[in-house]
């Protein structure tokens, strides 16, 4: 309490200083320039119970004096030159700065620094690994490795670790227009991503395998370049653009100790047997490789006869990657198979074509025809080997060659016709056709999908608007064999029905309503394994009511429902494991804006609530249902703003946020999971124990002074 009092005292003292020096501020004239701006200074005292990671998942909320917003604008009185500066949350992990200046009609230059925060876990994750770049080691155990001893060893050596990412982006953009017809653009931005997130690797296979879950060290650097020029003539335009992207992973290889094998004088073993040998002493994995991409894009438009407009875009690119291969295993007890090449020499060349024709030659009739092509041409040469080692144990398997390089092409064409039947009714009919050609994707090579459906816009009066739409699509799958497609439902035969209704009603200027309903039904006829059907529907409703000039009320409700049926049975056995799933989410928001004293005292209060349940029910007599996942979220915001002066305002607010979660798959996570699965591999596994969905309750106060000049 004393800390909070001191905090408010300091914040209020700073606010008074700013007020005293700014009470006479207004727009400032300096010769040929005019200076104006706005700034806030304040504080966020808070009290939180529970975990911090979920509450601050994408934000950085401090307990210190902050400047949440700063704006500065300098403009020439002749309206020729300008300079703008904006800052948001300076000094915080989610800060943003933007500087823009130039001369109207000639050049525009913009600099930006932006940081994006993502917290995975700040409270519960722990690990016994000692980390040095990409090298992860464990303290050597000198005692027996039964379940109890292993558990005590993990808990005694695990230390807290934060799992979070921070994206830092620096950008510069230049627009140069030397004449009305010509324009040139240049853009460069550099993105650095650093932090840690969970990653896991198994040693061995089956029930004897043990797992090492690590905090992956992330240190990415990406450079992006964009250069382009465009010329616009009378009735036509033509533009050419280049995009380049260079990605570097500063930690591309992980080497880590095997939890089950660490002991005095560890010796690699070819197989995992917890009586005769525990397999490899260490594991090794290759992370994301360095790569680059280059794309050239040509864009053009033209006005054609008969009120026809043409728009076209064609692009061609190269995606290159030549990272060196790691040996199949670091296990010295196993001979590594021989690879035909030392690196991938990857070469993928995407082509994209997008062409459209729009015609309005017939009164009240709009026609559109389009064609799109996306071709992923994979020119990477095959890699062959004399065998393969999986999970650092066991003898090498049969020779293989990478003849199944992923490549495909997608051709899409369609026609849309829109006709104004009457003043209040517009009808539209759309047809689309998509042809997919795949290479080396099992037995799935080609598919054809057709879609057709109408849309009706009805507006009988200025205060009533209705829209109804329906689309029917069907996709074939020649050569499809259900028994080999458990994980390829997105490629198989599918029938889809999708409809939507929406309405906007505003009988008076002070009262308006809106509502909608969306429905989707997917069926996969003939599918024995994998998804058989999926259904979703989502009704929503809301309104806005302003009974008085100073009072505005609003409310919204949305319901999302999703259900699916799947079967993950064996390809060869007759046993099936059918299951059903249902997801339900209710979301409510309501609030009010009040101008209690016009241009002097304003108040806003807003409340939001969301509740979701996810349930999976098994339909096999030998299996039980999974526990339901439940999540609820409450948010209350109250804010009072008082204008001390036309250039000075004070904001006082309160923010309440509560999140409750029940997820069996996350709630039980611990650094040692032998209490839930006591097989020989599991009791020798290490996890991070990051319960990233833990509940929390947060109370945040807000006191700020807003200054404008």
N, C-alpha and C positions, 0 to 999 in steps of 0.2 A: 504493500500500500504506500509506504514511504517513497519507493522508487517511482511509482505512478505519479504521486504528488510532485516530486521533483521534476519529473518529465513534463507534466503540464505547466509547471512554473517556467521552465526554460523555454518551452514552446511559446507560451503566452508572452514572455519577455521579448523573444525575437520578433513576434508578431507586432508588439507595440513599437519596437524600434522601426520596423518597416513602415508602420502606419504613420509615425511621426514624420518620417522623411518623405512620405509619398502622398500626404493628404492634399497637397497642392498640385499633384501630377496631372498631366493631360497629354494629349498628343504633342510631341516635341518637334519644332522646326529648327533645322540647322542648315542655313543657306539654301541650296537647291534641293535639299532632301527633307523628308518627313520620317520621323521615327515613332513607332508605336509598338506595343507589346503587352504581354500578360504573363504573370508568374504566380505560383502558389508556393507557400512554405507552411509546413505543419508537422504533425506527428501521429503515430499509430500505436498507442498503448494497447496491449492485448493480453488476454489470458487464454491458454489452450490446454485442453486435456486430451490425451490419446496421442496418436502418432502425427508427426509433422509432415511426412512425405506426401500423403494424400491431400492434405489441406493446401500445401504449397507446391503441388505437382508441376504447375506451369507458371509460378509467380514467386517473387521474393518479397516477403512482408517483414519489414524491419521493426525494431522497437527503439528507433532513434528519430531525431529530426530529419525530415526529408524535404526535397523539392520535387513534388510529383510531376510538375509541369512548368515549362519555361518557353515562352515564345517571344521573338524579336523580329520586327518587320521594318525595313528601311526602303523607302521608295523615292524616286525622283519626282519632283513636282511637275515636271514635263511628261511624266509617265513613260520615261525611256529606260531607266535603270531600276533594278529592284534587288533586294537581299532579304531572305527569310531564314530564321533560325528557330528550330524547335527542339526541345529536349523533354524526354519523359523518363521519370524515375532515375535521374542521374546518380551514378555511384552504386546502383543496385545490379544484381545479376541479370535482371530483365530490362536493362536500360536501353534507351534509343536516342540517338542524336541525328538531326538532319539539317544540313545547310544547303540552301539553294540561292543562286544569284544569276544574273544575266541581263541582257538587253532585250526588251520586247521585240519580237519579230525577227531576231537575228540569232541569238545564242542563249542557251539555257544550260547551266551547269548545276549538278546536284551531287552532294556527298552525303553518305549515310553510314552510321555505325549502329548496328542492331544486335542485341543479344537475346537468345531464346533459351529458356531454362526448362529442363525436364528432370524432375526428381522421381526416381523409382523407389528409393528407400533411404530414409535418414535415421531410422530408429532401431530396427530389429536385425538387420543383416550382420552376420559375423563370419569370420573365416580364420582357420589356423594357418593358412598359407602366408609365407613371407614373400613379398612381391618386389622384384627388381626388373622393371621394364616388362619384357615378355617371359621372364624366368621366374617360376613359382616353386618354392621349396617348402618342405615340412620339417619340423623338428623330428629327429630320429627317436623312435620308441625303443626302449631297452627292456620292456616287460612283455608279458604274454598279450595276445591280441584277441581274447575272448570278447564277447559283446560288452560286458560291463567295463572291462579295462579300456576297450576302444572308445566307448562313450565318454568315460572320464577323461581320457587323453584329449579328445576333441574339445570338450567343454573347458578343460583347463588351459588350452592353448589358443582358442578362438578369440579374436579381438574384433571390436566393432569396425564396420566399414560402411561408408556411404556409397550408394549406387545412384549416380546422377550424370546427366549430360549437360553441357553448355555449348551452344552454337554461337560463335562470334562471327559476324558478317560485316565486312567493309566493302562499300560500293561507291563507284563513281559513274555518273551518267552524263553524257554531253549530247545536246541536240543543236545542230547548226543548220540554219535555213538562209543561205545567201541570197536566194531569190524566191518568189512565190511558187515556182515550180519544183525547185530542188530542196531536198532535206537530207541530212546525213546524221546518223546516230552512232555513238560509240559507248560501250558499257563494259565495265570490268568489275567483278566482285570476287572477293576471296572469302572463303568460309573455312573456319577452323572449328572442329568438333573434338572436345576432349571430355574425359570422364570415365566412368565404369558402369557396366551392366552385367547381369548374370549370363553365364554361358556354361554348359555342362558337356562332359565327354565321358563315354563308358570305356572301361577296360574289360575285354572279353565279351561274351554273349550269353543270352539265356539267363537262367536263375543264378548262375555262378558269377555273373558280371557285377562289378562294383563301379561306382560313379564318382567322378570328381567335378563338383560345381565350383566354378571360379568367378572372380570379378574381372571380366574382360577389360584389359587396358585399351582405351580408345583414344587415338590421337590421329585424326584425319585432317588433311589439308586439301582443299579443292579450289582450283583457279578457273574462273569462267570468263570468257571473252565474247563480246557481241559487237559486230561491225556491220553497218548497213547503209544503203543509200536508196532514195526513191525519187522518181520524177513523175509529176502529175501534169499531163497535158489536158487539152480540151476534150473531155469525154473519155479519157483513158489514163491509166497510171501503170508504172512498172517499177518494181523494187527488187533489190538483191541484198541478201543478208548472210553473214557467216556467224556461226556459233561454235565455240570451242570449249571443251571442259577437260581439265587435267586433274586426276585424283591421285593422291599419295597417302598411303597408310604407313605412318612412322613406326608402328609396331605390327609387323605382318606375320610374326611367328610366335606361338606359345609353346613353352616347354614346362611341364609340370610333373610333380611327383605323384606316383600311384599311392593313394591312401592305404591300400591293403598291403603294399610291398615294402613300405618304409621300415627299416630295422637295421641293426648293426650289420655292416658288410652285405648289403642287399645285392643279390645276384639275379640277373635276368633269367626268366624261365620261358620256354616256348609256349606253354599253355597254363591256364589258371586252374590250380587245384589247391585248395587251402590246406591240404595235408602235405603235399609233396612240393608245391611251389606256387607262388602268388602271381606269376606272370611277369610283365615288364616292371622295372623299377620306375620308369618315367614314361610319360606320354608326350606327343608332339602334334601340333595342329597348325595348319596354314590359315591365316585370316584373310580378309579381303585384299585382293591384289591391286597394285598400282595399275591404272588404266587411263585411257583418254578417248575422247569422242570429238568428231569434227562433222559439221553439217552445213551445207550450202542450200539456201532456200530462195526460190524465184517466185514472186507474187505479182499478179497483174489483174487489172479490172478494165472493162471496156463497155461503153454504151453502144448497143447494136440497134439495127432497124427494128421497127414494130415494137417499140417500148420494151426492149429486151436488154437486160443487164447481165454481163458475164463477170464471174469472179473465179480466179484460178490460183492454185498454189502447188508448186512442185519442189520437193526437197530430196537430197541424196546425201548420205553420210557414211562415215567410217567409225567403227568402234574397235579399238585395238587394245590388246592385253598380251604381254609376253613375260609374265612372272615365272620365275624358275620353279620347277617342281621339287617338292620335298620327297625324300624316300618314303616308301609305304609305312615303315615303322622305325622307331628309334630303339626297338628291342634288339639287343646284340645277340640274343639266342636264336634269332630267325634271319635267314638269308633274304635280303631284299630282292624282289623281282626286278628285272631289267626293263626300263622304259625305252621306247624307240626314240624319244627326244628329251632334251633336258628342260624344255619350257613349252608353253602352249602355242605361242605365236598365233593368238586368237585374232580373227579378222571377220567381223560381222558388218554387213553393209545394208542399212535400212533405206528403203525408198518410200516416199509418200507422195500421193497425188490427190488433190481435192479440187473438183471442178463443179461449178454451179451455174445454172441459167435461170433467170427470173424474168417472167413475161407478164406485162399488164396491158396488152393490146386490146383485150376485150373488156368492156365496161363491167365493173363489179366482180371481175374474175381475175384472180392471181394464180399463176402457175409457176411451179418450181421443179426443176429436174437437177439431180446431183449424182455425181460418181466419185467414189473414194477408193483409193488403193493404198494398202500398206503391205510392203514386202520385206521380210526379214531374211536376207540372203546371208547364210552362214558359210564363209569360205575357209574356215579353220580346218587345217589338215588333220587327218586321223592320227590318233596316238595309240600305239599298241604296246602290250607288255606281256611278259612271260608268266604273269600271275598277279594275284592281289592279296594283300593282308588286311584283315578287318579288325579294328580295335586292338591292334598291337599284340595279337596272340593267334596261335594256330598256324597250320601249314598254309602255303599260298594256294589259291584256288586256280581254276582253269584260265588259260590265256584268253585275252579279250582285246578288242579293238573298238575305238570310239566311232563306230559307223553311224550311231544314232545322234547326230548333231541336231540340235533344235533349230528348225527353220520353218517358216510358214508364210503364207500370203493371204490377205483378206481383201476381197472385192465387195464393195457395197454400192448399190445403186437404188434410186428411189424417185418417186413422183409425189408431189403434194399439190392439191388443187383446193383453193379457197374461194367460195362464192358468197356474195352478199345477197341472200335470198330476199330479205326485206330490210327495212331500216333497222329493225331490232333483232334480226337473226342472220348470223354468219355460219355457214357450214363448211367444214374442211374434211377432205378425205386424203389419207396418206397411205402409200404402199412402199415397202422396202424389201430388198432382196440382198442377202449376204452369202457369199461363197467363201468357204475356208478351205485352203489347200495346205495340208501339213505333210511334213517329211519326217520319217523316223519317230513316230509317236505310237509304238505298238501297232495294233490293228486299225487305229483311227487315222485315216488319211484325209478324207474330204467330208464336208458337211454342207448342207444347203438350208438356209433359214429364210422363210417368208413372213412378213408381217403386214397387216392391213387394219385400218380402223378409222372411224370418224371422230370428229370433234365439233361440238355445237356451242357457239357463244350466243347467249340470249340476253338482250338488254332492252326490255320493254319500256323502261323509263330511266331517268337519270339517277334514281335512287336504288335501282335493283339491277344486279348483274349475276348471271348464272353461266356456268360452264359444265359440260358433260363430255367425257372422252372415254373411248374404249379402243383397245388394241388387242388383236388376236395374232399370235405368232406360233409357228411350228417349225421344228428343226428335225431333219432326218440324220441318220448315222449309218451310212452304208458300211457293211463289214463289221458291224458292232457285235461283240460276243459278251453277253452279260457276265459270264463267269470270270472274265478277265478284266473287268472294269469296275472294281470296287472303289477305286479312288479317282475315277475319271468321269464322274457324273456330269461335269461341265462340258464334256465332249459328246455325250450320248444323245439319243433321241429325246426331244423335249417339246411339250405343248404348254404354251403360256397364255393366260388370259389376264388382262390388266385393265382396270377401270378406275375412273375418278369422277367425283362430283364436287363442285365448289360453288359458293354463293357469297355475295357481298350485298348487304341490305343497309341502306342509310335513309330511313324515312324522314328524319329531321337532321339539321346541321349539328345538333347536340347529341344525336344517338346513332350508332352504327353497329352492325353485327356482321360477323363472318363465320363461315363454317365450311367443312370439307370432309371428304371420305375417299380414301384410296384403298384399292383391293388388288392383290396379285395372287394368282394360283398357278403353280408350276407342277406339272406331272411328267414323270419319266417312264413312259409306257414300256413294258418289257424288261425293265431293270430289275434284276434279281438281287444284286448286291449294290450297296451304296444308297443314295437318296432315291426314294420312290415318289415323294411329293413334298411340296413346301407351300404354305399358305400364309399370307400376311394381310392384315387390314388395319387401317389407322383413321378413326374418326377424330375430328377436332372442331372446336367451337370457341368463339370469343366475342367480346364486345367492348365498346368504348362509349362512355356516357359523360357528358359535360353539362350538368344541370344548371350550373352557375358560371359566370364569367371567370371566377377565380378557382373553380373546382373541376377536376378532371379525374374520372374513375376508369379503370381498365381491368379486364379479366380474360384469361385464356385457359382452355383445358385441352389436353391431347391424350389419346390412348393408343398405344402400339401393341399389337398382338401378332405373334408369329408361332407357327406350328410346323413340325416336320416329322417325317417317318423315314427311317433308314434301317439297313441290315448289313452287318459286318461279318456275315458268315464266311466259312472257309470255301476256297475255290474247289477243293477236292472232296471235302467231307460233306455229309448231308446236314450237319448241325448248323443251325442259323441262330443269330443273335439280334432279333429285331428290337427296335426301340423307338420311342416317340419322345419328342421334346416340345415344350411350350414356353414361350417368353411373353410376359405381360408387363407393360410399363405405363403407369399413370403419371401425368405431369400437370401441375396446376401452377399458375402464376396470377397474382392480382395485386393491385396497388392503386395509389392515388397521387396526383400532383396538385398542390394547393398554393396559390399565390395569395397568402394570408393578408399581406399588405402590398398592394401593387407597387412593383419596382423597388420594394424595400425588404420584404420578408417572404421567403418561399420555403415550402416543406414538401418532401417526398417520402412516402413509405411504400415499400414493396415486399411481397412475400412470395416465395417459391417453394414448391414441394414436389418431390418425385419419389415414386415407389415402384420397384421392379422385382419380379419373381421369375426365376428360370428353373424349370423342372424337367428332368429326364426320367422316363419310365421305361424299364425293360419289359419285354413281353415274352421272356424265356423263363420257364419254370425254375431253372437252376440258378437264375441271377436275381438279385434284389434291386430295388430302385435306388438311385443315387439321392443323397440329401439335396433338397432344394436350395438354390442360391437366392438370397434375398438382400436387396440393397435399398436404402432409403436416404433421402437427402432433404434437408430443410435449410432455407436461407431467408433471413430477414434483414432488410436495409432501411434505415431511417436517417434522413439527412435534412438539416435545417440550414438555410443560407440567409444571412442578414447583410444588407447593403449599408455599410457605414457611410459610404460616400459613393458618388457615381463611378469612382475609380477604385474603390476599396470594398471588399466583401469578406465576411467571415463565414466559414462552413463548420458546422458541428454535426457529427454523425455517429451512428452505432451500427455495427455489422455483426450478425449472428449467423454461424454456419455449423451444421451438425450432419455428420455422415455415419451411418450404421451399416455394417456389412456382415453377412453370414455366408461364407463360401468355404465348404469343406476342403476343396482342393488347395486353398491358400492358408486357411486358419490353422491347420495342423503342421505347417512347415517348420522345421527345426534343423539345426546343424547336424543332428543325428536322428535318423528316421527309423531306427531299429525297434522303437516302441510300436510302430504300425506295421512293419514288415520285418520279420526276424530271420529271413533266409540268409545264408552265409555271405552272399554278395552285399545285401543291404546293410548288414551290420558293419561292413567295412567301407561304406560310402560316406562322402562328405558333401553337405549342402550349405547354402548360405543362410537358409532359414528366413528369407526376406518375405515377411507377411505384408506385402505392399498394399493390401486393401484394408488395413486395420481401421477401426472406427476412430472418430475424433469429435470433439466439440470445441468451438472457437468463439471467443468474444473479442471484437476489435473496435476500439474507439477511434475517432478521427476528428482532429482539430486543425484547421488550416486557414490561412489568410490569403485571399486572392487579390492581386494587384494588377491594374491595367493602366496603360498610359499611351 
